[in-house]
Amino acid sequence: PEIIRKFVLGDVIKQKITIIEGWTIKDIEKYFVNKEISSAKDFQEALNKDYSNYDFIKEKPKDVNIEGYLFPDTYNISLGEKSEDIIKLIFSNFNKKLNTGLREQIVSQNKTVFEVITMASIIEKEVKSMDDKKIVAGILWKRLNTGMPLQVDSTINYITGKNDPRALIKDIQIDSLYNTYKYNGLPKGPISSPGMDSILAAIYPTESKYWYYLSGFDGK
């Protein structure tokens, strides 16, 4: 009877996985491979599947991958579950977290979810505390609104794969739509998976007199 009950309930062995704030798709792929959840090939194939049934994916430019949308959280998956199904599980969670109230707020600001997630992905890489995230979000939106280049080092690190606190002179010359020194506006797409704090900071920024910020060694 216990076996039959498990069959009826679909009760299978579960495995916990955790996606960390600020991880990129490459970080998540490495994690999946190391945990033997998926091969690199299967993961890459899953990334290229059609997920346009999710509204937030449908509005994303077609030439940009799903970077930024793999929401950081802890997930329970079945052993042997396919990468495609895990991605759908993550998207369903993201869909719940980005509730109607938040989406209405984004629309009221004449922004898109894609723009907010892209900004949040930068904030995630730039600063740590919620207060700092909101101030930096205010600075970066203000720069965008006045046509000032963002000049954010984390977007350069996304291009080079480095993790330097400051971008090298030669690196800021790289011709890439992710280079916020060379091109005005937001980068081509998100540069990491932002957590909820960074998303909220991007939606509810703090206005300040500042146009620049400097991250200290203490993380503030």
ABEGO torsion letter per residue (X at the ends): XAAAAAAAAGBBBBBBBBBBBGBBAAAAAAAAAAAGABBAAAAAAAAABBAAABAAAAABBAABBABGABBBBBBBBBBGBBAAAAAAAAAAAAAAABBAAAAAAAAAAGBBAAAAAAAAAAAAAABABAAAAAAAAAAAAAAAAAGBBAGBAAAAAAAAGBABABBBAAAAABBBAABAAABBEBBABBABBBBAAAAAAAABBBBBABABBBBBAAGX
